[in-house]
Amino acid sequence: MLLQGILLGISLSFMVGPLMFAIVNASLERGLRGGLAVAAGIWLSDLLFMSLMLSGVDVLSRVTALPGFRLWAGLIGGLLLIVFGIASLFSKRRPQSFEDDATANHKHRSYLGYFLGGFLLNTINPFTLFFWLSIASAVIIPNGWNVRQALVFFSGMLGMVVGTDILKAYGAKLLRRYLTVNHIVRIRKGIGLTLIVFGLVLMIRVL
């Protein structure tokens, strides 16, 4: 069970998607703490879905079965990605290492914003719900696992996701040392465009 969770966590870690770009973007803007703030929001969202799974798959099934759920969740999730992408694309904020002391006083509020952004990006995404439902139907239910066994599986999976997310944030932080302000701004704009594309694709797929 633990090994299966670890293997699934490794597979998820190598998936290229908006969550990965959000972590890298925050790390480039605010350093390791910024990236970890986004990642922590994602982890909390995953823990929420995990709790729902342990409470019963029927809870998630009822939510996804609501009339128009896929459409509205996809539109809201896509719009959220586009908003974050536009914010990164047109942001005038300089990276933390180049800020003066006056602007540094706002770091705590920025970290909270990154945390909430990561939480919302993962939560308001219909494919996150469908992913957890597929885990239940393909792994948990067929194996007949009880709550304790499912917890072992989820621990391995989430442990790998947390570990690799930390590495992504740390890697982006190391990369910042070799980049000028203009380089970071250009990368941020590129990530912003990528998030906008992900948002548009998500909205198109649910229409």
C-alpha positions in Angstrom: 0.0 0.0 0.0 2.8 2.4 0.9 4.8 1.5 -2.1 1.8 2.0 -4.4 1.2 5.4 -2.9 4.9 6.4 -3.3 4.9 5.3 -7.0 1.7 7.2 -7.7 3.2 10.3 -5.9 6.3 10.1 -8.0 4.1 9.9 -11.2 2.1 13.0 -10.1 5.3 14.9 -9.3 6.5 14.7 -12.9 3.2 15.9 -14.4 3.6 19.4 -16.0 0.6 21.5 -15.1 -0.6 24.8 -13.7 0.2 23.9 -10.2 3.9 23.2 -11.0 4.1 26.6 -12.8 2.4 28.3 -9.9 5.0 27.0 -7.4 7.9 27.9 -9.7 6.5 31.4 -10.3 6.1 32.1 -6.6 9.6 30.8 -5.9 11.1 33.1 -8.5 9.1 36.1 -7.1 9.5 35.5 -3.4 12.1 32.8 -3.0 11.7 29.5 -1.3 9.0 30.7 1.2 6.8 32.0 -1.6 7.0 28.7 -3.4 6.3 26.7 -0.2 3.3 29.0 0.5 1.7 28.0 -2.8 2.6 24.4 -2.3 1.2 24.4 1.3 -2.2 25.7 -0.1 -2.1 22.8 -2.6 -1.3 20.3 0.2 -4.2 21.6 2.4 -6.5 21.2 -0.6 -5.3 17.6 -1.1 -5.8 16.8 2.6 -9.4 18.1 2.3 -10.1 15.8 -0.6 -8.4 13.0 1.2 -10.6 13.5 4.2 -13.7 13.4 2.0 -12.4 10.2 0.5 -12.0 8.6 3.9 -15.5 9.8 4.9 -16.9 8.1 1.9 -16.6 8.2 -1.8 -20.4 9.0 -2.0 -19.6 12.6 -0.8 -17.5 13.3 -3.9 -19.8 11.4 -6.2 -22.8 13.5 -5.1 -20.9 16.7 -5.7 -19.8 15.8 -9.2 -23.3 14.5 -10.0 -24.8 18.0 -9.3 -26.5 19.5 -12.5 -23.9 21.6 -14.4 -21.1 20.9 -11.9 -18.5 20.0 -14.6 -19.4 23.1 -16.6 -19.4 25.7 -13.8 -16.4 24.2 -12.0 -14.5 24.2 -15.2 -15.4 27.7 -16.1 -14.6 29.0 -12.6 -11.4 27.0 -12.4 -10.3 28.2 -15.9 -11.2 31.8 -15.0 -9.1 31.5 -11.9 -6.1 30.3 -13.9 -6.5 33.1 -16.3 -6.7 35.7 -13.5 -3.5 34.4 -12.0 -1.9 34.3 -15.4 -2.8 37.9 -16.1 -1.6 39.0 -12.7 1.8 37.4 -13.4 1.9 38.7 -16.9 1.3 42.4 -16.0 2.7 42.4 -12.4 5.0 45.3 -11.7 6.4 43.8 -8.5 10.1 43.1 -8.4 11.5 39.9 -7.1 12.1 39.9 -3.3 15.9 39.9 -3.4 15.8 43.2 -5.3 13.2 44.8 -3.1 14.0 47.6 -0.7 13.1 47.5 3.0 9.9 49.4 2.6 8.3 46.9 0.3 9.6 44.0 2.3 7.2 44.8 5.1 4.4 43.4 3.0 5.9 39.9 2.6 3.6 38.2 5.2 0.5 39.3 3.3 2.1 38.1 0.1 2.7 34.7 1.5 -1.0 34.4 2.6 -2.0 35.4 -0.9 0.2 32.7 -2.4 -1.1 30.2 0.0 -4.7 31.0 -0.8 -3.9 31.0 -4.5 -2.4 27.5 -4.3 -5.4 26.3 -2.3 -8.0 27.7 -4.8 -6.0 26.5 -7.9 -6.2 23.0 -6.7 -9.7 23.1 -5.1 -11.7 24.9 -7.8 -10.6 22.5 -10.5 -13.1 19.8 -11.6 -10.3 17.5 -12.7 -9.0 17.4 -9.1 -12.3 15.9 -8.0 -12.4 13.5 -10.9 -8.8 12.5 -10.1 -9.7 11.6 -6.5 -12.8 9.7 -7.7 -10.6 7.7 -10.1 -8.3 6.9 -7.3 -11.2 5.5 -5.3 -12.7 3.5 -8.1 -9.4 2.2 -9.5 -7.4 1.6 -6.3 -9.2 1.9 -2.9 -12.5 0.1 -3.7 -11.1 -2.8 -5.8 -8.5 -3.6 -3.1 -11.2 -3.4 -0.4 -8.9 -1.3 1.8 -10.2 0.0 5.2 -9.5 3.5 6.5 -6.1 2.5 8.0 -4.9 0.9 4.8 -6.1 3.8 2.8 -4.3 6.2 5.1 -1.0 4.3 4.5 -1.5 4.6 0.7 -2.4 8.3 0.9 0.6 9.0 3.2 3.0 7.5 0.7 1.4 9.5 -2.2 1.2 12.8 -0.4 4.6 12.4 1.2 6.2 12.1 -2.3 4.2 15.0 -3.6 5.2 17.2 -0.6 8.9 16.2 -1.0 9.0 16.9 -4.7 7.1 20.2 -4.4 9.8 21.3 -1.9 12.5 20.3 -4.4 10.7 22.3 -7.2 10.5 25.4 -5.0 14.2 25.0 -3.8 15.3 24.4 -7.4 13.6 27.6 -8.6 15.2 29.5 -5.7 18.7 28.3 -6.7 18.0 29.3 -10.3 17.2 32.9 -9.1 20.9 33.3 -8.2 21.9 33.1 -11.8 19.2 35.4 -13.2 19.0 39.1 -13.4 15.8 41.0 -12.6 14.9 41.2 -16.3 15.4 37.4 -16.7 13.0 36.7 -13.8 10.4 39.2 -15.1 10.5 37.5 -18.5 10.2 34.0 -17.0 7.3 35.3 -14.9 5.6 36.6 -18.0 6.1 33.3 -19.7 4.6 31.4 -16.8 1.7 33.9 -16.8 1.0 33.2 -20.5 1.2 29.4 -19.7 -1.4 29.7 -17.0 -3.7 31.7 -19.3 -3.4 28.9 -21.9 -4.2 26.3 -19.2 -7.2 28.3 -18.2 -8.5 28.6 -21.7 -8.0 24.9 -22.4 -9.8 24.0 -19.2 -12.8 26.2 -20.1 -12.9 24.9 -23.7 -12.9 21.3 -22.5 -16.0 21.7 -20.3 -18.0 23.6 -22.9 
